[in-house]
Amino acid sequence: MATDISVTVTVKVRFSELDPLGVVWHGNYVKYLEDAREEFGRKWGLEYMTIFSAGYYAPVFDMKMRFMQPARVDDVLEVECSYRPAVGAKLCFDYTVRRKSDSAVILTASSIQLFTSVSGEFEPSEPEFFSRWKNSLPKGNDSGSEPLSD
């Protein structure tokens, strides 16, 4: 059984994040996911500055979102970000956004980040710092699984 390598952050929906229909504008969910990814890095030792200090960037290559229910002003959302082990030099995350009051799933998502040099060149091999990080994780997270297809 895999160890859960994840983090959950709480977001309170602000009025400025709504669209004209009174629900969270879809683009704001990307920010919520980023907040969770940043907290993941702080908790698990993979902050963006750690990546940068090693001479790399980790831009988002792919992101998929499925909107299940709307969120509205003052909803408190719990954004869970879970690391999904994968073969190769990439960071894969799965997300679930739930409304805290009733645990309703608002959104599910996944993202893949690839490594580039600071000059923007794609890095196809696994950087040494990333190998060390993966080896430091609790055992049970080395399945090398790939995301499910749509």
C-alpha positions as CSV (number, residue, x, y, z in Angstrom):
1,M,0.0,0.0,0.0
2,A,1.4,3.4,-1.0
3,T,2.1,6.0,1.6
4,D,0.1,9.2,1.2
5,I,2.4,12.0,0.1
6,S,0.0,14.9,0.1
7,V,-1.0,18.1,1.7
8,T,-4.3,19.9,2.1
9,V,-4.8,23.7,2.2
10,T,-7.9,25.7,3.0
11,V,-9.2,28.5,0.8
12,K,-12.1,30.8,1.6
13,V,-13.8,32.0,-1.6
14,R,-13.7,35.8,-1.9
15,F,-16.2,37.9,-3.8
16,S,-13.5,39.1,-6.2
17,E,-13.1,35.4,-7.4
18,L,-16.6,35.1,-8.7
19,D,-17.8,35.4,-12.3
20,P,-21.0,37.2,-13.3
21,L,-23.0,34.0,-12.5
22,G,-22.0,34.3,-8.8
23,V,-19.8,31.2,-8.9
24,V,-16.0,30.9,-8.7
25,W,-14.5,31.8,-12.1
26,H,-12.9,28.7,-13.5
27,G,-9.4,30.3,-13.9
28,N,-9.2,30.8,-10.1
29,Y,-9.1,27.1,-9.5
30,V,-5.6,27.1,-11.1
31,K,-4.5,29.5,-8.4
32,Y,-6.0,27.3,-5.7
33,L,-4.1,24.3,-7.1
34,E,-0.9,26.3,-7.2
35,D,-1.4,27.3,-3.5
36,A,-1.6,23.6,-2.7
37,R,1.5,22.7,-4.8
38,E,3.4,25.4,-3.0
39,E,2.4,24.1,0.4
40,F,3.3,20.6,-0.8
41,G,6.8,21.8,-1.6
42,R,7.1,23.4,1.9
43,K,5.9,20.3,3.7
44,W,7.8,17.7,1.6
45,G,11.1,19.6,0.9
46,L,10.5,20.4,-2.8
47,E,10.0,24.1,-2.8
48,Y,10.3,26.0,-6.0
49,M,13.4,27.8,-4.7
50,T,15.0,24.4,-4.1
51,I,14.4,23.5,-7.7
52,F,15.7,26.8,-8.9
53,S,18.8,26.6,-6.7
54,A,19.6,23.3,-8.3
55,G,19.6,25.1,-11.7
56,Y,16.1,24.1,-12.9
57,Y,12.6,25.3,-13.4
58,A,9.5,23.1,-13.3
59,P,6.9,24.6,-15.6
60,V,3.4,23.1,-15.9
61,F,3.3,21.0,-19.1
62,D,-0.2,19.5,-18.7
63,M,-3.2,20.3,-16.5
64,K,-6.6,18.7,-16.6
65,M,-9.6,19.8,-14.5
66,R,-13.1,18.4,-14.1
67,F,-15.7,20.7,-12.6
68,M,-18.2,18.8,-10.5
69,Q,-20.1,21.6,-8.7
70,P,-19.9,25.3,-8.3
71,A,-18.3,27.1,-5.4
72,R,-19.7,30.4,-4.1
73,V,-18.6,33.4,-2.1
74,D,-17.6,32.5,1.5
75,D,-17.4,28.7,0.8
76,V,-14.4,27.2,2.5
77,L,-12.7,24.9,0.2
78,E,-10.2,22.2,1.1
79,V,-7.7,21.7,-1.7
80,E,-5.8,18.4,-1.5
81,C,-2.6,17.9,-3.5
82,S,-1.2,14.4,-3.8
83,Y,2.1,13.4,-5.4
84,R,1.7,10.6,-8.0
85,P,5.0,8.8,-8.6
86,A,5.9,8.5,-12.3
87,V,8.7,7.2,-14.4
88,G,11.1,9.9,-15.7
89,A,11.9,13.5,-14.9
90,K,8.5,14.9,-14.1
91,L,6.4,15.9,-11.2
92,C,2.8,14.5,-11.3
93,F,0.1,15.7,-8.9
94,D,-3.6,14.8,-8.4
95,Y,-6.0,17.3,-6.7
96,T,-9.3,17.1,-5.1
97,V,-11.2,20.3,-4.1
98,R,-14.0,19.8,-1.6
99,R,-16.4,22.2,0.1
100,K,-15.6,21.9,3.8
101,S,-19.3,22.3,5.0
102,D,-20.6,19.2,3.2
103,S,-17.5,17.5,1.8
104,A,-18.9,17.9,-1.7
105,V,-16.3,17.4,-4.4
106,I,-16.1,20.7,-6.4
107,L,-13.3,19.8,-8.7
108,T,-10.8,17.1,-9.5
109,A,-7.6,17.8,-11.4
110,S,-4.1,16.6,-12.3
111,S,-1.0,18.3,-13.5
112,I,2.4,17.3,-14.9
113,Q,5.5,19.5,-14.5
114,L,8.6,18.9,-16.6
115,F,12.1,20.1,-15.7
116,T,13.9,22.8,-17.8
117,S,17.3,24.5,-17.4
118,V,17.1,28.1,-16.3
119,S,17.7,29.0,-19.9
120,G,14.5,27.1,-20.9
121,E,15.9,23.9,-22.4
122,F,14.0,20.8,-21.7
123,E,15.8,18.3,-19.3
124,P,14.8,14.8,-20.3
125,S,16.9,13.0,-17.7
126,E,16.1,13.0,-14.0
127,P,18.0,15.8,-12.2
128,E,20.2,14.6,-9.3
129,F,18.4,16.7,-6.7
130,F,15.1,15.1,-7.8
131,S,16.4,11.6,-7.6
132,R,17.6,12.4,-4.0
133,W,14.2,13.8,-3.2
134,K,12.3,10.8,-4.5
135,N,14.7,8.4,-2.6
136,S,14.0,10.4,0.6
137,L,10.2,9.7,0.4
138,P,8.5,7.2,2.7
139,K,8.6,3.7,1.1
140,G,5.6,2.7,-1.0
141,N,5.7,5.6,-3.5
142,D,7.9,4.2,-6.2
143,S,5.3,2.6,-8.4
144,G,6.1,4.6,-11.4
145,S,2.5,4.7,-12.3
146,E,1.2,6.8,-15.1
147,P,-2.0,8.9,-15.2
148,L,-5.2,7.3,-16.2
149,S,-6.3,8.2,-19.7
150,D,-9.5,10.2,-20.3
